[in-house]
Amino acid sequence: PINFTLRPAVRQDAPAIRRLIWRARINPTRLDWRHFILAVDKNGKLLGSGQIKPHRDGTNELASIAVQPEARRLGIASAVIAHLLSQNPPPL
């Protein structure tokens, strides 16, 4: 099994986030690295992502949940979602 940790994204993660989102065929508009939480392995490799995307009307959206194909079924998406939900009050 792959061990992973969650951490906030930093500016240098932006290209890797964009590649993961494109690979997962998720809408790539408004990908702001400052809103992302990442799951990374012990070497810092991006395994999964998620964000809380703010909208102009003041609402927030749970978005960009993606996991690398080789890291699926390990609980990464669930961990990312649980973390984002714990840090952001409803409604989402």
N, C-alpha and C positions, 0 to 999 in steps of 0.2 A: 504493500500500500504506500501511497505517496502521502507524506506528512506535509502540512501546509500551515501557514499563519496568515492572518488578516492584517492589513495595514492600510492607512490612507495613501492614496496615490500622490506622487510628487511630479513636478514638471517633466522630469526625464522619462516618466512612464507614458507620456502622451502618445508617442508613436506605437508602442506595444499595445496600448488600449485600442487605438484605431485599427490595428491589424487584427486583433481578436474580434472586434465588433464586425469588421468586414467579413472575417472568416465565418462568423456565426450568422451572417446575412441579416443583421439587425440594422434598422435605420440609423445611419451614421450622423445624422444632423444633431447639432448642439452637443457634441462630446467635449465637455469641459472637465479636464482631469481633476480639477479641484473638488468635484462632487463625487468622485469614485472611491470605493473601497476595493482593494485587490486581495486576492488569495495568491500567495507566492510560495514556492518550494524553498528548501533550505539554501539553495543557490541564488535565490531572488528571481527565478523564472516565473513569469506571469502564468498562472493556471486558470484564474477566473476573475470576473469583475462584476460590479453592480454599482448603480448610482441612484441618488435621489435627484431627479431633474426638476428644478424649479420652473414654473410657468409664469408668464406675465400677469395672469389673473390672481397670483398669490397661492395657487395650488401647487402641490408637489406630486411627482410621479415616481414610483419605483420602476427603474428602467435599466436597460443595458446589462441584464443578467446573462452572462455568457461564460462558458467553461471550455477550455481546450479539449478537443475530442479525446485525446489520450488520458485526460484527467477526469472524465465523466464517471458518474456513479460512485463517487467517493465522498459525497456530502458537501462538496464545495459550494454549489449554488445555494443549498439550504443554509449553510453557515453565513454566506454573504447576505442573504435575505434576512435571516434572523438578526444579524448585526445591524443592518440598515433600519429595520423596524424598531429595534431597541433604542436607536439613537434619534429617531424622527417620530414625533407624535402624529397620530392620525388626525385628519384623514389623509390618505395617500391615494 
